Amino acid sequence: MDTHTPNLAKDLITIHRVITRGIEIGLSNGRAYQLGKSVHPKLLPGYSNYIHCLASVLDAHHTGEDLIAFPEFRKLIPSAPYVRLANDHQKIEELLASIPAALHQLNGDTPQAGLEVIVSTCEKISEAWYPHIQLEEEYFSEEALSQVMAPEHQGSISAAASKHSQEHSEPAHWVIPFILYNLNSEDRRSFSANLPPTVINELVPKAWKDLWAPMKPYLLD
C-alpha cells in the first residue's frame, strides 16, 4: 500500500511503537534516577512532561479502541479476544490513575516518592503491555483487516480515532512532539503525512519549540 492509502494496521503498529518506547524510556530513566537518589533539576521538568504525555497518549489510544475501532472490528472479526483486550485496557487505566498524583509529588517536595510510584506503575504497565499488543497486532494485522474492510472504511475509522486522540491527549504542544520523536525517521515521516503542514513546519519546530524542549533528552533526534 502507498502512504496515502488508509492502513489501520500500520496506524496501530505506529502508535504501539510510540507507547512502547515511552514505557521503556520512562522506566530506564526512572530507575536510573532512583539509583542516583535524586533527579537532576534540569532534567526533572522534561521527565515529568514525558511521563504525562505517555499516560495521556496511552489512555487516549485505549479509549479510542474501546469506543471507535473495536465496535467496528467486532462486526467483521468476531473471533478476536475482545473481552481480554477490554480487561487489559481496564487494568492499564486503573494503573494510569496513579500518575497525576505521582507527578505532583515529583514536581513538589517529595520527588522520590513520586518517582517510586511512576517506576512501579510503568513496570506493571509493561507487564501487561507486551502480550496485549501482540494479540492486537495478530488479530488486526494488515492482512486480516484488508480481507474484511475496504480502504474507505479503514479511512473513516482512522479519521475518527485520530480525532478522538487529538481531543483526549493534551496538551498538543507536548503530545505531538512526544509522538513524533518517539518514532524513527521513517515512521515519523509517515505519521507526519497525516498532520496539517502547519503543525509540522511551523508549530512543532517554531511556535512550540521552547514548550517541548525539556523533553528532548528523552526523545529521538
C-alpha positions as CSV (number, residue, x, y, z in Angstrom):
1,M,0.0,0.0,0.0
2,D,1.2,3.5,-0.6
3,T,1.4,6.1,2.1
4,H,-1.8,7.7,1.1
5,T,-3.9,4.5,1.4
6,P,-5.7,4.2,4.7
7,N,-3.9,1.4,6.7
8,L,-5.3,0.8,10.1
9,A,-2.8,-2.0,10.9
10,K,0.1,0.4,10.2
11,D,-1.5,3.1,12.3
12,L,-1.9,0.6,15.1
13,I,1.7,-0.6,14.9
14,T,2.9,3.0,14.8
15,I,1.2,4.2,17.9
16,H,2.3,0.9,19.7
17,R,5.9,1.8,18.9
18,V,5.4,5.3,20.4
19,I,4.0,3.9,23.6
20,T,6.5,1.0,23.8
21,R,9.4,3.4,23.6
22,G,7.6,5.7,26.1
23,I,7.3,2.9,28.6
24,E,10.9,1.8,28.1
25,I,12.4,5.3,28.4
26,G,10.2,6.2,31.3
27,L,11.3,3.0,33.1
28,S,15.0,3.2,32.3
29,N,15.4,6.8,33.3
30,G,13.2,6.4,36.4
31,R,15.3,3.5,37.6
32,A,18.5,5.5,37.0
33,Y,17.1,8.4,38.9
34,Q,16.2,6.1,41.8
35,L,19.7,4.7,41.9
36,G,21.1,8.2,41.9
37,K,18.8,9.1,44.8
38,S,17.8,12.3,43.1
39,V,16.6,13.7,39.7
40,H,18.8,16.5,38.3
41,P,16.7,19.7,38.5
42,K,17.4,20.5,34.8
43,L,16.0,17.1,33.8
44,L,13.0,16.9,36.1
45,P,10.6,19.0,34.0
46,G,11.3,17.1,30.9
47,Y,10.9,13.7,32.6
48,S,7.7,14.9,34.2
49,N,6.3,16.1,30.9
50,Y,7.4,12.9,29.2
51,I,5.5,10.7,31.7
52,H,2.5,13.0,31.4
53,C,2.5,12.5,27.6
54,L,2.9,8.8,27.9
55,A,-0.1,8.5,30.2
56,S,-2.2,10.8,28.1
57,V,-1.4,9.1,24.8
58,L,-1.8,5.6,26.2
59,D,-5.2,6.4,27.7
60,A,-6.5,8.1,24.6
61,H,-5.3,5.2,22.5
62,H,-7.2,2.7,24.6
63,T,-10.4,4.7,24.9
64,G,-10.3,5.2,21.1
65,E,-10.1,1.5,20.6
66,D,-12.9,0.8,23.0
67,L,-15.2,3.4,21.6
68,I,-14.4,3.5,17.9
69,A,-12.2,0.8,16.5
70,F,-13.3,-2.4,18.4
71,P,-17.0,-2.0,17.9
72,E,-16.4,-1.9,14.1
73,F,-13.8,-4.7,14.2
74,R,-16.2,-6.9,16.2
75,K,-18.7,-6.9,13.4
76,L,-16.1,-8.2,10.9
77,I,-13.6,-10.1,13.0
78,P,-15.7,-11.7,15.7
79,S,-13.0,-14.2,16.7
80,A,-10.7,-11.6,18.3
81,P,-10.4,-11.8,22.1
82,Y,-12.3,-8.5,22.8
83,V,-13.1,-9.3,26.4
84,R,-9.4,-10.0,27.2
85,L,-8.4,-6.8,25.4
86,A,-11.0,-4.7,27.2
87,N,-9.9,-6.2,30.5
88,D,-6.3,-5.3,29.7
89,H,-7.4,-1.7,28.9
90,Q,-9.3,-1.5,32.2
91,K,-6.2,-2.8,34.1
92,I,-3.9,-0.3,32.5
93,E,-6.5,2.5,33.0
94,E,-6.5,1.8,36.7
95,L,-2.7,1.9,36.8
96,L,-2.6,5.2,35.0
97,A,-4.9,6.7,37.6
98,S,-1.9,7.0,40.0
99,I,0.2,9.1,37.6
100,P,-1.2,12.6,38.2
101,A,-0.6,12.5,41.9
102,A,2.8,11.0,41.4
103,L,3.8,13.8,39.0
104,H,2.5,16.3,41.6
105,Q,4.9,14.7,44.1
106,L,7.7,14.5,41.6
107,N,7.4,18.3,41.0
108,G,6.9,19.1,44.6
109,D,8.6,18.4,48.0
110,T,8.6,14.6,47.7
111,P,10.1,13.8,44.3
112,Q,11.5,10.4,45.4
113,A,8.0,9.3,46.5
114,G,6.6,10.3,43.1
115,L,9.4,8.6,41.3
116,E,8.8,5.4,43.2
117,V,5.1,5.4,42.1
118,I,6.0,6.2,38.5
119,V,8.6,3.4,38.2
120,S,6.3,0.9,39.9
121,T,3.4,1.9,37.6
122,C,5.4,1.7,34.5
123,E,6.7,-1.8,35.5
124,K,3.2,-3.0,35.9
125,I,2.0,-1.4,32.7
126,S,5.0,-3.0,30.9
127,E,4.0,-6.5,32.1
128,A,0.5,-6.1,30.6
129,W,1.5,-4.1,27.5
130,Y,3.7,-6.6,25.5
131,P,1.3,-9.5,25.5
132,H,-1.6,-7.1,24.9
133,I,-0.1,-5.5,21.7
134,Q,1.0,-8.9,20.5
135,L,-2.7,-10.0,20.4
136,E,-3.9,-6.8,18.8
137,E,-1.3,-6.9,16.1
138,E,-2.0,-10.6,15.4
139,Y,-5.8,-10.3,15.1
140,F,-5.8,-6.8,13.5
141,S,-2.9,-7.3,11.0
142,E,-2.8,-5.6,7.6
143,E,-3.8,-8.9,6.0
144,A,-6.7,-9.6,8.4
145,L,-8.1,-6.1,8.1
146,S,-7.7,-5.8,4.3
147,Q,-9.7,-9.0,3.9
148,V,-12.8,-7.6,5.6
149,M,-12.6,-3.8,5.3
150,A,-12.4,-1.6,2.3
151,P,-9.8,1.3,2.4
152,E,-12.6,3.8,2.7
153,H,-13.9,2.0,5.8
154,Q,-10.4,1.9,7.3
155,G,-10.1,5.6,6.5
156,S,-13.2,6.5,8.3
157,I,-12.2,4.6,11.4
158,S,-8.7,6.1,11.2
159,A,-10.1,9.6,11.0
160,A,-12.5,9.1,13.9
161,A,-9.7,7.6,16.0
162,S,-7.3,10.4,15.2
163,K,-10.0,13.0,16.1
164,H,-10.6,11.2,19.4
165,S,-6.8,11.1,20.2
166,Q,-6.4,14.8,19.5
167,E,-9.3,15.6,21.8
168,H,-8.2,13.4,24.6
169,S,-4.4,13.6,24.7
170,E,-3.1,17.0,25.6
171,P,-1.6,19.5,25.6
172,A,-0.9,19.3,21.9
173,H,2.4,21.2,22.2
174,W,3.8,18.3,24.3
175,V,1.9,15.4,22.9
176,I,2.5,15.8,19.2
177,P,6.3,16.2,19.6
178,F,6.2,13.2,22.0
179,I,4.6,11.1,19.4
180,L,6.8,12.3,16.5
181,Y,10.1,12.0,18.3
182,N,9.4,8.6,19.9
183,L,9.4,7.3,16.3
184,N,12.3,6.6,14.0
185,S,12.8,8.8,10.9
186,E,10.8,6.6,8.6
187,D,7.8,6.1,10.8
188,R,8.0,9.8,11.7
189,R,7.7,10.8,8.0
190,S,4.8,8.5,7.5
191,F,3.0,9.8,10.6
192,S,3.7,13.4,9.7
193,A,2.0,13.0,6.4
194,N,-1.3,12.7,8.2
195,L,-0.8,16.0,10.1
196,P,-1.5,19.5,8.8
197,P,1.6,21.0,7.3
198,T,1.4,24.0,9.7
199,V,1.9,21.6,12.6
200,I,5.0,20.1,11.1
201,N,6.5,23.2,9.6
202,E,5.5,25.9,12.0
203,L,4.2,24.8,15.3
204,V,6.5,21.9,16.3
205,P,9.8,23.4,15.2
206,K,9.0,27.1,15.9
207,A,6.0,28.2,18.0
208,W,6.1,25.1,20.3
209,K,9.8,24.6,20.3
210,D,10.5,26.0,23.8
211,L,7.5,24.3,25.3
212,W,8.6,20.7,24.4
213,A,12.3,21.4,24.6
214,P,12.7,20.0,28.1
215,M,11.7,16.5,26.9
216,K,14.5,16.4,24.3
217,P,16.9,14.4,26.4
218,Y,14.3,11.6,26.3
219,L,13.4,11.8,22.6
220,L,15.0,10.6,19.4
221,D,16.7,13.1,17.1
